[in-house]
Structures are given as C-alpha cells and as structure tokens.
Amino acid sequence: MTTMSSPQDSGPVLTEEAGKSALREHVVAKAFTARERHGPEFDLAALERLFLDPECVRFPTTIRFDAGPLRAGEFAWPQPVGESPKEGFVLNVHTAFEGRAEALSLICAYHVVAVNYLDVATNVEAELFGATLLGIEVDDYYTRLCGLADELPAGDPSAAQ
C-alpha cells in the first residue's frame, strides 16, 4: 500500500526569514574567504585582485574611476558590461575617492554584494559583507559609508569637493 505524505512530512518549511538568514550566512562566509585570500588590508591592488577572484566575486569586475555614470550623491555603481551578468561589471567609483585606499575599500566592499547576488541582496547584506571583510562592526561601517557619501556634492556627480 502506498501512502501519501503530508506537507508536514516533506521536511523543513522554507520561509522568507529562513531564506534571508541563509543568504546572510553565505555573505559572511564569502567575506571571510575574501579577507583571508586578499586582506586584511585592501588597497587598490588588493581590491582589483578580489574583484577578479571567482572564489570571492561571482562575476568578473574591474574598477574604474569615473563619476560620469553616477547619479548625484552616488559614490559608486557596478555597471553591467553586457546583457548577461557573466559578461562582468565595471565598478564606476567617484573620482573623489581615487588614491584614498581606506575610502575605496569601504566603497568597493559594499558593492561586492550587488555583483555577487544581483537584485536578491539588499543594503543589509552589503553592509554585513563590507563590515565582515574589513573587520569592523556593521554600525561603524555604515557610519563611515555615510561620511563618504556626505563628502560628495549634491548636484553634479562629476564635481568633487
């Protein structure tokens, strides 16, 4: 005789909260891997290696200092190279941060999540990744990012203070 299993018998029920938790665990694991492989200090050369390491960043990404594609007040944006994420990204970073290793590490770390998880991840995961990668508290990471954003002029994105 064959019996039908009820939904209770089919294993754990997946919830939105369980999905968020699993995503955040994966984000932290990736950040630890990236820190171990390319850190703990992240200057431009280390960040470039990180963005080209498929163990840490899902799609190849290059860093370019160009405020042109940015919106007013935006310090960086991962621009798709083609129609498919597999073609990679160019992380356009505001020219105000060129030559500023600490600022650059904060900014670039935030955008790894957008490249790795595309639209699935939010600012929460981006802040968690960045803080974990750089070995600081999430609140401190967020405060530092806000300070960098505040340095940018509100109007023309290509103008630096």
N, C-alpha and C positions, 0 to 999 in steps of 0.2 A: 504494500500500500504506500502511495506517495503522499507526503503531507506538504502542504503549502506553508512556507514560513511567513510569519507576520513581520510587519515593519520593525518591531522590537527585536526580532531575531537577526536582523540583517547587519548588525554591527553598530558602531557609533553613529549617531546622528550628527551630520555636519551642520554647523551653524555659522552665521556671519562672523560672530565673535571668535569661533574656533579658526576660521579662515584668516582673520586679522592676526590672531596670535601666532599661527603658523608662518605667516608672511613676516612678521616682526622677528621671529626666531631665525628665519632664513637671512634676513637683513643683517642681524647681529653676527651671525656666523660668517657671512661674506665680508663684513667689516673686519672681523678678527683675522680672517685669511689675508685680506689686503694689507692690514697693518703688519702682519708677520712677514709677508713677502716683499713689501715695499717701504715700510716705515722703520722706526716710528716718526721720523721727521719727513715732511713732504714738501720738498722744493719743486720747482717746475719739472726738473728731470725725473724725479720720483713719480710725480703725477702723470707725466707722459707715459712712463712705463706701466703704471697702474691701469691707465685707460686702454692700453694695448694688450693687457693680460687677460685672456679669456677665462681664466680661473676666477677672476675678480669682477670683470666687467663683461657683460653678456655680448655686447656689440662693440666693434672697434670704434674708438672715438679719438679725435685729435683736438687739441686745444688751440684756439686762435684768439688773439686779442683784437676784437673788432666790435665796437659799440653799434655799428650800423644796423644789424638785425634786431637789436634790443629795443624793448619798449621803454618809455620814460620810467626811471626808478628801478629798472631791472638790471641786476649785476651780471647775469649770465643766462644763457639759454642753449640747450642741446638741440641743434638744428639737424633734422634728418638729411642725409646725403642723397637719398633716393626714395623710391616708393616703398621699399621694404626696410625694416629695421636692420636686417642682415647686411645691408649696404653701409651701415655705420652712421655716425653722427659727427658733427663738428660742434664742440662746445665753444660758443662765442662768449668771451669774457670781456667785460667792460675794460677799456684801455686804462682806466684809472687804477687798476689793480696790477698792471704789468710791473714786474720787478718786486712785488710785495709777496714774498713766499708765504707768510702766515695768513694773509688775507686770501691768497689764491688757494691755499689748502682748505680753508673753510668753505669757500665758494664751490670749488670743484667737488669736494666730498659730498656736498648737498645734492649735486646733480648726477652722481653715480646711480642713485636710486631711479631717477627718471629714465636713464638709459637701460638699466637692468630690468625694471618692472613695468616700463612704459606707463600706461594710464591706470594700472592697478594700484600703485602706491600713492600715498599722499605726503603732505609735508611732515606728518608724524614719523613716517618711515625714513624720510630724507634726513630729518633731524637726528633720529636714532642712529642711522648709519654714520653720519658725519661725526657725531659725538663719540661713538664707539671707535671709529677709525682713528680719530685724533686723541683718544684717551682722556676726554673731558666729560663733565656732566652735561646732560641734554639741555638743562636750563642755561648753563654757561654758553654752550654752543649757540643756542637760539639768541641770546643777548648779543654775542659777538657778530652773528649774521645781521641782526637788526642794525647794529652800529655801522656795518659796512654799507648796508642799503641806505642808511641815513647820510652817508658821505656823498651819494650821487645827487646831481641836480634833479629837480622835479620836472623840468621841461625837456629840452633836447637831450636824448640819450647819448649823443656823441660828445657832449660837453663834460669836461671833468672839472671838479673844484680845485 
